[in-house]
Amino acid sequence: MRRLLCLLLALMAAIATRAETRVIDGDTLRVDGVDMRLWGIDAPERRQTCRNEGGDYACGERAVDYLLGLLAGHAVSCEPRGHDRYRRTIALCRADGRDLGADMVQSGWALAYVRYSADYLGEEKQARDARRGLWAGSFVAPWEWRAARRRG
């Protein structure tokens, strides 16, 4: 009975949809009206800018655009892992089975959020070594950018 209950809870926790998935920012989705913060990553904030050889650019918007591309035409499923202080569900989300967090970090448009997880350190090293995304220039880590905005 306990095993059946665990299986039922796991199935209820997995959310899958095609129609109602919106990108809020580079690490947050709204799936069927529920905000899902992607597990183990931190992407630049929407208003955040970074610098590359072409000058300053809207890296937060680029992260959003990349995530939108990952979702295009794919079914999204999320496995809740907890909640953050903003009451968002922290979840491992996939688009047709592909780990969105891993893809965001490997592309260089998000960082491994090591404060909470070391799951994507390998993907971050690959992006850094290949100078993909944020790593093609200079940037402030999203958690540092938010902290500076709160202080100032």
VOLUMPA-101387 format. One record per residue (C-alpha): residue number from 1; residue in one letter; chain; z, x, y. Coordinates in nm, 4 decimals. Layout:
% VOLUMPA-101387
r num = NUM, residu = A, chaine = A, pz = Z, px = X, py = Y
...
% end
This chain:
% VOLUMPA-101387
r num = 1, residu = M, chaine = A, pz = 0.0000, px = 0.0000, py = 0.0000
r num = 2, residu = R, chaine = A, pz = 0.0911, px = 0.2812, py = 0.2395
r num = 3, residu = R, chaine = A, pz = -0.2373, px = 0.4567, py = 0.1664
r num = 4, residu = L, chaine = A, pz = -0.4315, px = 0.1377, py = 0.2358
r num = 5, residu = L, chaine = A, pz = -0.2468, px = 0.0907, py = 0.5648
r num = 6, residu = C, chaine = A, pz = -0.3275, px = 0.4485, py = 0.6698
r num = 7, residu = L, chaine = A, pz = -0.6931, px = 0.3963, py = 0.5866
r num = 8, residu = L, chaine = A, pz = -0.7011, px = 0.0707, py = 0.7811
r num = 9, residu = L, chaine = A, pz = -0.5402, px = 0.2360, py = 1.0850
r num = 10, residu = A, chaine = A, pz = -0.7887, px = 0.5222, py = 1.0703
r num = 11, residu = L, chaine = A, pz = -1.0799, px = 0.2810, py = 1.0590
r num = 12, residu = M, chaine = A, pz = -0.9409, px = 0.0802, py = 1.3490
r num = 13, residu = A, chaine = A, pz = -0.8963, px = 0.3994, py = 1.5516
r num = 14, residu = A, chaine = A, pz = -1.2616, px = 0.5020, py = 1.5191
r num = 15, residu = I, chaine = A, pz = -1.4670, px = 0.3350, py = 1.7873
r num = 16, residu = A, chaine = A, pz = -1.8459, px = 0.3216, py = 1.7513
r num = 17, residu = T, chaine = A, pz = -2.0900, px = 0.1685, py = 1.9920
r num = 18, residu = R, chaine = A, pz = -2.4344, px = 0.2075, py = 2.1429
r num = 19, residu = A, chaine = A, pz = -2.4223, px = -0.0410, py = 2.4264
r num = 20, residu = E, chaine = A, pz = -2.1020, px = 0.0211, py = 2.6187
r num = 21, residu = T, chaine = A, pz = -2.0698, px = 0.3963, py = 2.6728
r num = 22, residu = R, chaine = A, pz = -2.0569, px = 0.5345, py = 3.0285
r num = 23, residu = V, chaine = A, pz = -2.0055, px = 0.8886, py = 3.1508
r num = 24, residu = I, chaine = A, pz = -1.7200, px = 0.9090, py = 3.4019
r num = 25, residu = D, chaine = A, pz = -1.7327, px = 1.2861, py = 3.4467
r num = 26, residu = G, chaine = A, pz = -1.8103, px = 1.5943, py = 3.2384
r num = 27, residu = D, chaine = A, pz = -1.5190, px = 1.5395, py = 3.0012
r num = 28, residu = T, chaine = A, pz = -1.4527, px = 1.1653, py = 3.0186
r num = 29, residu = L, chaine = A, pz = -1.6383, px = 0.8669, py = 2.8735
r num = 30, residu = R, chaine = A, pz = -1.5741, px = 0.4962, py = 2.8970
r num = 31, residu = V, chaine = A, pz = -1.6376, px = 0.3464, py = 2.5526
r num = 32, residu = D, chaine = A, pz = -1.6129, px = -0.0324, py = 2.5346
r num = 33, residu = G, chaine = A, pz = -1.3936, px = -0.0301, py = 2.8447
r num = 34, residu = V, chaine = A, pz = -1.1573, px = 0.2421, py = 2.7164
r num = 35, residu = D, chaine = A, pz = -1.1472, px = 0.5755, py = 2.8996
r num = 36, residu = M, chaine = A, pz = -1.1820, px = 0.8606, py = 2.6507
r num = 37, residu = R, chaine = A, pz = -1.0950, px = 1.2132, py = 2.7637
r num = 38, residu = L, chaine = A, pz = -1.2815, px = 1.4552, py = 2.5363
r num = 39, residu = W, chaine = A, pz = -1.0455, px = 1.6496, py = 2.3121
r num = 40, residu = G, chaine = A, pz = -0.9966, px = 2.0213, py = 2.3787
r num = 41, residu = I, chaine = A, pz = -1.2267, px = 2.0693, py = 2.6769
r num = 42, residu = D, chaine = A, pz = -1.2133, px = 2.0725, py = 3.0553
r num = 43, residu = A, chaine = A, pz = -1.5314, px = 2.0317, py = 3.2614
r num = 44, residu = P, chaine = A, pz = -1.5738, px = 2.0842, py = 3.6346
r num = 45, residu = E, chaine = A, pz = -1.4710, px = 1.7888, py = 3.8453
r num = 46, residu = R, chaine = A, pz = -1.7558, px = 1.5753, py = 3.9813
r num = 47, residu = R, chaine = A, pz = -1.7038, px = 1.7076, py = 4.3362
r num = 48, residu = Q, chaine = A, pz = -1.6601, px = 2.0688, py = 4.2255
r num = 49, residu = T, chaine = A, pz = -1.9115, px = 2.3328, py = 4.3288
r num = 50, residu = C, chaine = A, pz = -1.9822, px = 2.6691, py = 4.1702
r num = 51, residu = R, chaine = A, pz = -2.2011, px = 2.9652, py = 4.2620
r num = 52, residu = N, chaine = A, pz = -2.4978, px = 3.1278, py = 4.0925
r num = 53, residu = E, chaine = A, pz = -2.7737, px = 3.3579, py = 4.2159
r num = 54, residu = G, chaine = A, pz = -2.9280, px = 3.0619, py = 4.4006
r num = 55, residu = G, chaine = A, pz = -2.6054, px = 2.9970, py = 4.5935
r num = 56, residu = D, chaine = A, pz = -2.3581, px = 2.7113, py = 4.5716
r num = 57, residu = Y, chaine = A, pz = -2.4482, px = 2.4202, py = 4.3458
r num = 58, residu = A, chaine = A, pz = -2.2857, px = 2.0973, py = 4.2246
r num = 59, residu = C, chaine = A, pz = -2.1622, px = 2.2206, py = 3.8866
r num = 60, residu = G, chaine = A, pz = -1.9523, px = 1.9070, py = 3.8336
r num = 61, residu = E, chaine = A, pz = -2.2643, px = 1.6910, py = 3.8629
r num = 62, residu = R, chaine = A, pz = -2.4549, px = 1.9279, py = 3.6326
r num = 63, residu = A, chaine = A, pz = -2.1827, px = 1.8838, py = 3.3690
r num = 64, residu = V, chaine = A, pz = -2.2177, px = 1.5054, py = 3.4027
r num = 65, residu = D, chaine = A, pz = -2.5953, px = 1.5295, py = 3.3675
r num = 66, residu = Y, chaine = A, pz = -2.5649, px = 1.7452, py = 3.0570
r num = 67, residu = L, chaine = A, pz = -2.3218, px = 1.5007, py = 2.8946
r num = 68, residu = L, chaine = A, pz = -2.5544, px = 1.2101, py = 2.9804
r num = 69, residu = G, chaine = A, pz = -2.8316, px = 1.3960, py = 2.7995
r num = 70, residu = L, chaine = A, pz = -2.6165, px = 1.4413, py = 2.4905
r num = 71, residu = L, chaine = A, pz = -2.5505, px = 1.0671, py = 2.4783
r num = 72, residu = A, chaine = A, pz = -2.9044, px = 0.9431, py = 2.5457
r num = 73, residu = G, chaine = A, pz = -3.0047, px = 0.7048, py = 2.2692
r num = 74, residu = H, chaine = A, pz = -2.7187, px = 0.8008, py = 2.0383
r num = 75, residu = A, chaine = A, pz = -2.4329, px = 0.6014, py = 1.8904
r num = 76, residu = V, chaine = A, pz = -2.0942, px = 0.7273, py = 2.0077
r num = 77, residu = S, chaine = A, pz = -1.7839, px = 0.7331, py = 1.7905
r num = 78, residu = C, chaine = A, pz = -1.4416, px = 0.8524, py = 1.8996
r num = 79, residu = E, chaine = A, pz = -1.1308, px = 0.9414, py = 1.7006
r num = 80, residu = P, chaine = A, pz = -0.8206, px = 0.9026, py = 1.9196
r num = 81, residu = R, chaine = A, pz = -0.5763, px = 1.1936, py = 1.9186
r num = 82, residu = G, chaine = A, pz = -0.3268, px = 1.0774, py = 2.1804
r num = 83, residu = H, chaine = A, pz = -0.2999, px = 0.9873, py = 2.5482
r num = 84, residu = D, chaine = A, pz = -0.2793, px = 1.1890, py = 2.8669
r num = 85, residu = R, chaine = A, pz = -0.0609, px = 1.1306, py = 3.1701
r num = 86, residu = Y, chaine = A, pz = -0.3308, px = 0.9104, py = 3.3240
r num = 87, residu = R, chaine = A, pz = -0.3186, px = 0.6812, py = 3.0177
r num = 88, residu = R, chaine = A, pz = -0.6629, px = 0.7860, py = 2.9038
r num = 89, residu = T, chaine = A, pz = -0.7166, px = 0.8163, py = 2.5314
r num = 90, residu = I, chaine = A, pz = -0.7702, px = 1.1765, py = 2.4285
r num = 91, residu = A, chaine = A, pz = -1.0348, px = 1.1671, py = 2.1572
r num = 92, residu = L, chaine = A, pz = -1.2706, px = 1.3725, py = 1.9493
r num = 93, residu = C, chaine = A, pz = -1.5995, px = 1.2005, py = 2.0296
r num = 94, residu = R, chaine = A, pz = -1.9328, px = 1.2415, py = 1.8592
r num = 95, residu = A, chaine = A, pz = -2.2866, px = 1.1297, py = 1.9364
r num = 96, residu = D, chaine = A, pz = -2.4590, px = 1.0547, py = 1.6057
r num = 97, residu = G, chaine = A, pz = -2.2129, px = 1.2917, py = 1.4382
r num = 98, residu = R, chaine = A, pz = -2.2422, px = 1.5819, py = 1.6885
r num = 99, residu = D, chaine = A, pz = -1.9127, px = 1.6923, py = 1.8448
r num = 100, residu = L, chaine = A, pz = -1.9569, px = 1.6315, py = 2.2185
r num = 101, residu = G, chaine = A, pz = -1.6760, px = 1.8704, py = 2.3140
r num = 102, residu = A, chaine = A, pz = -1.8282, px = 2.1537, py = 2.1119
r num = 103, residu = D, chaine = A, pz = -2.1714, px = 2.0868, py = 2.2654
r num = 104, residu = M, chaine = A, pz = -2.0322, px = 2.0803, py = 2.6201
r num = 105, residu = V, chaine = A, pz = -1.8487, px = 2.4109, py = 2.5745
r num = 106, residu = Q, chaine = A, pz = -2.1324, px = 2.5836, py = 2.3867
r num = 107, residu = S, chaine = A, pz = -2.3767, px = 2.4842, py = 2.6627
r num = 108, residu = G, chaine = A, pz = -2.1454, px = 2.6364, py = 2.9219
r num = 109, residu = W, chaine = A, pz = -2.0800, px = 2.3096, py = 3.1085
r num = 110, residu = A, chaine = A, pz = -1.7157, px = 2.2864, py = 2.9993
r num = 111, residu = L, chaine = A, pz = -1.4388, px = 2.5281, py = 2.9061
r num = 112, residu = A, chaine = A, pz = -1.2108, px = 2.5330, py = 2.6051
r num = 113, residu = Y, chaine = A, pz = -0.8890, px = 2.3722, py = 2.7311
r num = 114, residu = V, chaine = A, pz = -0.6601, px = 2.6222, py = 2.5616
r num = 115, residu = R, chaine = A, pz = -0.3497, px = 2.4662, py = 2.7127
r num = 116, residu = Y, chaine = A, pz = -0.3993, px = 2.1887, py = 2.4580
r num = 117, residu = S, chaine = A, pz = -0.6319, px = 2.3244, py = 2.1892
r num = 118, residu = A, chaine = A, pz = -0.7980, px = 2.6445, py = 2.0696
r num = 119, residu = D, chaine = A, pz = -1.0676, px = 2.4495, py = 1.8829
r num = 120, residu = Y, chaine = A, pz = -1.3597, px = 2.5567, py = 2.1016
r num = 121, residu = L, chaine = A, pz = -1.2857, px = 2.9223, py = 2.1744
r num = 122, residu = G, chaine = A, pz = -1.5788, px = 3.0379, py = 1.9597
r num = 123, residu = E, chaine = A, pz = -1.8194, px = 2.8081, py = 2.1449
r num = 124, residu = E, chaine = A, pz = -1.6848, px = 2.9330, py = 2.4777
r num = 125, residu = K, chaine = A, pz = -1.7392, px = 3.2960, py = 2.3780
r num = 126, residu = Q, chaine = A, pz = -2.0989, px = 3.2162, py = 2.2770
r num = 127, residu = A, chaine = A, pz = -2.1658, px = 3.0474, py = 2.6136
r num = 128, residu = R, chaine = A, pz = -2.0010, px = 3.3304, py = 2.8087
r num = 129, residu = D, chaine = A, pz = -2.1881, px = 3.6022, py = 2.6186
r num = 130, residu = A, chaine = A, pz = -2.5209, px = 3.4199, py = 2.6675
r num = 131, residu = R, chaine = A, pz = -2.4356, px = 3.3413, py = 3.0357
r num = 132, residu = R, chaine = A, pz = -2.5075, px = 2.9700, py = 2.9865
r num = 133, residu = G, chaine = A, pz = -2.4097, px = 2.6979, py = 3.2310
r num = 134, residu = L, chaine = A, pz = -2.1072, px = 2.7918, py = 3.4412
r num = 135, residu = W, chaine = A, pz = -2.1127, px = 3.1428, py = 3.2964
r num = 136, residu = A, chaine = A, pz = -2.4446, px = 3.2177, py = 3.4712
r num = 137, residu = G, chaine = A, pz = -2.2520, px = 3.2658, py = 3.7947
r num = 138, residu = S, chaine = A, pz = -1.9004, px = 3.2352, py = 3.9300
r num = 139, residu = F, chaine = A, pz = -1.6686, px = 2.9380, py = 3.9166
r num = 140, residu = V, chaine = A, pz = -1.3070, px = 2.8329, py = 3.9405
r num = 141, residu = A, chaine = A, pz = -1.1663, px = 2.6931, py = 3.6166
r num = 142, residu = P, chaine = A, pz = -1.1381, px = 2.3143, py = 3.6528
r num = 143, residu = W, chaine = A, pz = -0.7577, px = 2.3154, py = 3.6042
r num = 144, residu = E, chaine = A, pz = -0.7239, px = 2.5779, py = 3.8808
r num = 145, residu = W, chaine = A, pz = -0.9604, px = 2.3839, py = 4.1083
r num = 146, residu = R, chaine = A, pz = -0.7517, px = 2.0662, py = 4.0671
r num = 147, residu = A, chaine = A, pz = -0.4267, px = 2.2565, py = 4.1277
r num = 148, residu = A, chaine = A, pz = -0.5648, px = 2.4082, py = 4.4497
r num = 149, residu = R, chaine = A, pz = -0.6696, px = 2.0622, py = 4.5728
r num = 150, residu = R, chaine = A, pz = -0.3180, px = 1.9270, py = 4.5061
r num = 151, residu = R, chaine = A, pz = -0.1582, px = 2.2180, py = 4.6961
r num = 152, residu = G, chaine = A, pz = -0.3891, px = 2.2080, py = 4.9913
% end
